[in-house]
Amino acid sequence: MDMHRAFHERPLSVGQVAERSGVAVSTLHFYEAKGLIHSQRNAGNQRRYRRDVLRRVALIKVAQRLGIPLADIGLALSTLPCDHIPTAADWQRLSAQWQHDLDARIEQMTRLRDQLTGCIGCGCLSMQDCPLRNPSDELGEQGAGARLLETH
C-alpha cells in the first residue's frame, strides 16, 4: 500500500472530525448516540471514524438547515452502505427521499409568504374569521380550546 493511500484510509479522531467538519465534539457524540454516525474504538478506547463520516456530517448539517428532523435524517442515512464509501448514486437516492417533503414545504412557505401581508395588515386578530390561521373556522368544528394548526 502506498503512503498516499494509507494516509487517506487512516481513521480520524473525534477531534480531527470536529476540526474538519466545523462541528463540536459534543455534537459528534450526540450524532453517534442517535445512530447518525458510527465510530470504532481503538486499543486505548478512543473513538476512531472512517473518513466518509465527514460526508455524513456535512449531509446532516445541510439536512438540518433544510428543517429535516433528525429522525428522518437517521432513516435516510440508514439506507447508505456501511461496508464502503457511498457512491454518487447512493447520495442521489438518499436526497430523492426528501424531494417531495421539501417541495411541499416550499409550497407551504410560499403560500404563507403571500398571505402574510394581508394577515398583518388586516388587524382583525380573529381566530374565527382569519383565512390564514383558521380558514372557514375549521378549528371551531373540533371543539373548544387550543388546537394544533400544523401536524406532521
MOZIRA-V142479 format. One record per residue. N is the residue number from 0. RES is the residue in one small letter. PHI is phi in radians with two decimals (999 if undefined). PSI is psi in degrees with one decimal (* if undefined). D_FIRST is the distance of its C-alpha to the first C-alpha in Angstrom with 2 decimals. Layout:
N&RES&PHI&PSI&D_FIRST, N&RES&PHI&PSI&D_FIRST
//
This chain:
0&m&999&130.5&0.00, 1&d&-1.36&162.7&3.81, 2&m&-1.08&-39.1&6.67, 3&h&-1.10&-45.8&8.45, 4&r&-1.16&-41.1&6.64, 5&a&-1.05&-40.6&6.51, 6&f&-1.09&-43.2&10.07, 7&h&-1.29&-17.1&11.17, 8&e&-1.72&-9.8&10.41, 9&r&-1.13&131.8&12.07, 10&p&-1.17&159.1&15.58, 11&l&-1.83&145.9&18.63, 12&s&-1.35&166.2&21.77, 13&v&-1.10&-35.2&25.10, 14&g&-1.14&-40.3&26.10, 15&q&-1.15&-41.2&23.15, 16&v&-1.12&-42.5&23.92, 17&a&-1.07&-46.2&27.57, 18&e&-1.12&-44.5&27.06, 19&r&-1.32&-28.4&24.93, 20&s&-1.65&-17.0&27.16, 21&g&1.33&19.0&30.46, 22&v&-1.96&137.3&31.42, 23&a&-1.10&149.7&32.88, 24&v&-0.98&-42.2&31.21, 25&s&-1.08&-34.3&34.32, 26&t&-1.20&-40.1&33.90, 27&l&-1.09&-41.0&30.35, 28&h&-1.09&-40.3&31.78, 29&f&-1.10&-47.2&34.57, 30&y&-1.02&-40.3&32.28, 31&e&-1.18&-41.5&30.41, 32&a&-1.08&-31.4&33.80, 33&k&-1.49&-2.4&34.84, 34&g&1.39&15.7&31.78, 35&l&-1.41&-31.8&30.64, 36&i&-2.32&164.4&27.21, 37&h&-2.37&148.7&25.33, 38&s&-2.32&168.5&23.41, 39&q&-2.08&158.6&22.17, 40&r&-1.76&138.4&23.33, 41&n&-1.51&-175.3&21.33, 42&a&-1.05&-28.2&22.87, 43&g&-1.57&12.9&25.23, 44&n&1.12&27.7&26.39, 45&q&-1.70&145.0&25.12, 46&r&-1.16&139.9&24.18, 47&r&-2.36&132.5&20.61, 48&y&-2.00&142.3&20.15, 49&r&-1.19&153.4&17.53, 50&r&-1.13&-24.5&17.38, 51&d&-1.20&-8.5&19.46, 52&v&-1.10&-27.8&22.31, 53&l&-1.08&-38.8&23.07, 54&r&-1.19&-39.9&24.14, 55&r&-1.12&-43.2&26.17, 56&v&-1.11&-42.3&27.89, 57&a&-1.06&-42.9&28.71, 58&l&-1.11&-42.5&30.17, 59&i&-1.03&-46.8&32.19, 60&k&-1.11&-42.9&33.65, 61&v&-1.10&-46.1&34.61, 62&a&-1.07&-40.3&36.13, 63&q&-1.10&-40.7&38.08, 64&r&-1.10&-28.4&39.43, 65&l&-1.42&-5.9&40.66, 66&g&1.52&15.6&42.47, 67&i&-1.38&126.7&40.54, 68&p&-1.09&148.9&41.08, 69&l&-1.00&-35.4&38.19, 70&a&-1.08&-41.6&39.12, 71&d&-1.21&-36.8&38.67, 72&i&-1.09&-44.5&35.36, 73&g&-1.07&-42.6&34.20, 74&l&-1.07&-43.1&35.44, 75&a&-1.14&-45.0&33.61, 76&l&-1.12&-28.7&30.29, 77&s&-1.19&-14.7&30.72, 78&t&-1.49&-9.8&30.48, 79&l&-1.41&150.3&26.91, 80&p&-1.18&145.3&24.10, 81&c&-1.73&-16.8&22.51, 82&d&-1.63&-4.6&19.63, 83&h&-2.73&164.7&18.02, 84&i&-1.15&131.8&18.55, 85&p&-1.02&141.2&22.06, 86&t&-1.53&173.0&22.62, 87&a&-1.04&-37.1&25.40, 88&a&-1.14&-38.3&27.61, 89&d&-1.07&-45.9&27.12, 90&w&-1.15&-38.5&28.20, 91&q&-1.10&-44.4&31.07, 92&r&-1.07&-42.5&32.35, 93&l&-1.10&-47.6&32.30, 94&s&-1.16&-30.7&34.22, 95&a&-1.13&-27.4&36.70, 96&q&-1.08&-30.5&37.74, 97&w&-1.63&-9.3&39.21, 98&q&-0.98&-49.2&40.85, 99&h&-1.08&-45.7&44.21, 100&d&-1.08&-43.6&44.53, 101&l&-1.15&-41.0&43.80, 102&d&-1.06&-42.5&46.27, 103&a&-1.13&-40.2&48.91, 104&r&-1.19&-38.1&48.42, 105&i&-1.09&-43.5&48.68, 106&e&-1.08&-44.2&51.89, 107&q&-1.11&-44.2&53.29, 108&m&-1.15&-37.0&52.54, 109&t&-1.11&-44.3&54.13, 110&r&-1.06&-45.7&57.24, 111&l&-1.09&-43.6&57.46, 112&r&-1.04&-44.9&57.10, 113&d&-1.20&-27.2&59.81, 114&q&-1.63&-14.1&62.17, 115&l&-1.07&-46.3&61.57, 116&t&-1.05&-44.0&64.04, 117&g&-1.11&-37.2&66.79, 118&c&-1.20&-47.7&66.17, 119&i&-1.17&-41.1&66.25, 120&g&-1.19&-26.7&69.17, 121&c&-1.10&-49.7&71.13, 122&g&1.31&7.0&71.70, 123&c&-1.29&-32.5&73.05, 124&l&0.89&33.5&70.61, 125&s&-1.63&122.6&71.87, 126&m&-1.32&-22.0&69.81, 127&q&-1.41&-38.5&72.19, 128&d&-1.88&-8.1&72.19, 129&c&-1.15&117.5&68.92, 130&p&-1.24&-18.6&67.22, 131&l&-1.53&-48.9&63.83, 132&r&-1.49&-29.4&63.73, 133&n&-2.65&67.9&66.00, 134&p&-1.04&132.5&66.87, 135&s&0.97&27.1&70.08, 136&d&0.86&42.8&70.15, 137&e&-1.03&-34.9&67.63, 138&l&-1.24&-31.0&66.96, 139&g&-1.09&-29.1&70.69, 140&e&-1.22&-17.8&70.71, 141&q&-1.55&-2.3&68.31, 142&g&1.89&178.8&70.84, 143&a&-1.31&159.2&71.43, 144&g&1.75&171.3&68.83, 145&a&-1.18&145.1&65.51, 146&r&-2.25&147.3&63.19, 147&l&-1.35&119.5&59.51, 148&l&-1.36&-37.2&59.39, 149&e&-2.04&127.9&55.78, 150&t&-2.14&148.0&54.15, 151&h&-2.15&*&50.63
//
